[in-house]
Amino acid sequence: MNITVLPLGSLQANCYVAANGSRCAVIDPGAQGVQLAGWLKDNHLTPEAILLTHGHFDHVGGVRALVEEFGMDVYLHEADTTMSGELAQGLYWNKTYGEGDTITVADLTFTVHHTPGHTPGSVCLQMEENLFAGDTLFAGSCGRTDFPGGSWEQMMASLCRLAAMESSYTVFPGHGGQTTIGREKESNPYMKEALGK
């Protein structure tokens, strides 16, 4: 199993490609979908599904190009399916998932953790000891809650929930570099606030 990060678009949203041999899952294919499709073909990878952590444009902009090129299911939490406006530009899905669901793609199993706050349908996707956190948790920070559908109270509850996970888990955030749950519990001011520290 191999995880590749590809920061895409003007906002440098992290797209992750989790590959098992020549088969893979694509998580949050942000802008530059045509280029991403070319990268996948150049690397002899066949995507079998797209998993979205939330519905904002910078994370979903490449979905349609990939679907047109490869044809596959696109998963989104049902609470983000009603998202509209500029923030949801380019949003497309054909399957929904929710809390506790498990999705197997390329023989890799992802568990869905519903972590609202940034959007009503934000999720973190756990694969073994790896957590694809979208815009819920960043290294040293957390996602904005001032967009439509955002909630500071829900974000605090979601950060508490993530803090209860194993400290050794590697966090792959929607923007910026990777971190660990343990590191964020020790130094992330937002997670510490959520924990009452």
N, C-alpha and C positions, 0 to 999 in steps of 0.2 A: 504494500500500500504506500502511495506517495501523495503528498499534498503540495500543490503549487499555488502560490499567491500571485495574482496579476492585478495590480492597481490600475483601474480603468477610468477614463473620463476626466473632466476638469476638476471634479471633486475627489479624484483618486480613491474611489470606493473599491474595496478589496473584493475581487472575484476569486473564489477558491475552486480548484479542480482536484478532487479526491479520486485518484486513479488506482485501479487494481488491474495490473497488466495493461491491456489496450482498452479497457472499459473504464468509464468514469462517471461521476456525478459532478454537476456544475452547481455551485452555490453562489447566488447573487451575481448573475452576469450583468454587470453595469453597462455603461455606454460602450461603444465600439464593438457591437455584436458581430459585424462582418469580419473585423480583424480577429476577434476571438475564435470565430469559426475557422478562419485560416490557420490560426495557431494550433487548434485542436487537430486539424488535418495534417499539418506539418509534423506534429508529434505523434501521429498515428493513433490518436485517441478517439474513441467513439462514445459520446455522451449518451447516457441512458435515461436521465431525468435531470430536471432543473429544480433545485430546492431554494425557495425564497425565504429570507429571514423577516422581510417586511415589504411593503408595497411602494416605497419611495422611488422616484425616477432614477436616482443615481445608482440604485441597486438592481433595477429591472430593465434598464434601457436596451440591453442586448438580447432580451428573451425572444422576441419575434424573429430576429435574424437567425438565431440558433434553431428555433423550431422549424423555420422554413428550410434550413439546410439539412437538419438531421431528423426532425420529427420525433417528438418525445413528450412525456407528461411534464407539466409544470405545477408544482405544489406551492400553495399559499395558505396561510391561516385564514379561516373563514371570516374572522373579525376585520380583516383588511380588504375583503372583497367589495365592500361598499365605498372604498376610498375613491375620491374623484378630484378633479382640478389639476393644477400644474404639478403638485407634488406627486401625483400618481401617473404622470405622463408616461406612456409606453407600457403601462401595467397590463399583463396578460397572464392568465392561469387557466388550467382545465381540470385541476384536482385541488381539493382542500385537505388540510390536516390540522390536528389539534393536539391539545395536551395529552401526553402519554402515548401518542401514536408512534409506531415504528415503521420506517420506510427502508426497504432494502433496495439498493441500487448498486449494480456491479459487484454483488456479493458483499457490499459494505452496508452495515445497519446503522441507521440514524434514528435516535430517539428525540421526539419533539418536546421541548419545554416551553410552555407559553409564558412569555416574560413581557407583558404589556408595560407601557410607560412612554416609550418613544412613539409608538403607534399602538392602537388597540390590539392588533394582531401580531405584534412582534414576537418572534420565537428565537430560542437558541437551539441549535442542533448538536446533539452529542453523538460522537462516533468514537467508541472506545474511550480513551482518556483525552480526547480532543473535543473542544467546545467551540462551534462556530457561532459567535455571539451577535452578529449583525451590529446594529447600533444601540444595543442595550448596554454593553460593557466595553470600554476601551482601556488601554494601558494608561492609568492615572486619571481616568475620567469616565463619563457615561453619556448616553445619548441625550439630545435636547428634548425637552418636554413642552416647549412653547409652540409647536406646530399643532394644527387641528388634529384632535384625537389624542394628543399627548396628555400625560398625567404625572405630576411629580410624586403623588402618593403611590401610584402603581409602580413607578420606577423604583422607589425606595423598597417596596415589597419585593420586586423582582431582584434587586441587588441583594437583599437578604437571602433570597432563595438560592442565588448563585453562590453566595458566601458559604452556604451549607454543603456545597459540593467538595470533593476531595481537593486539597490544596495543590496536589501535583498536576491537576488537569491543565493542559495547555489551552489557552484562550486565543482564538483566531478572530480578531474584531473586524468590524465592517470598515474601519479606517485605521491607519497606523500600524505599528508593529505588534507582534504577538507578545503575550505575557502569560502569567499563570494565575490561578485562583488565589493561591497562597500569597503571591506578591501583591495582588490587589487588596487582599484583606489587610495587609500590613501597611500599605502606603497610599491607596486610593482614597482621597478625602470623601468622595461620595459614598463609597461602600462603607467606610467607617461611620459616616453619618447615619447610613441606613441601619447599621448595627448598634447605634447609640454610643459610639466610642468617641 
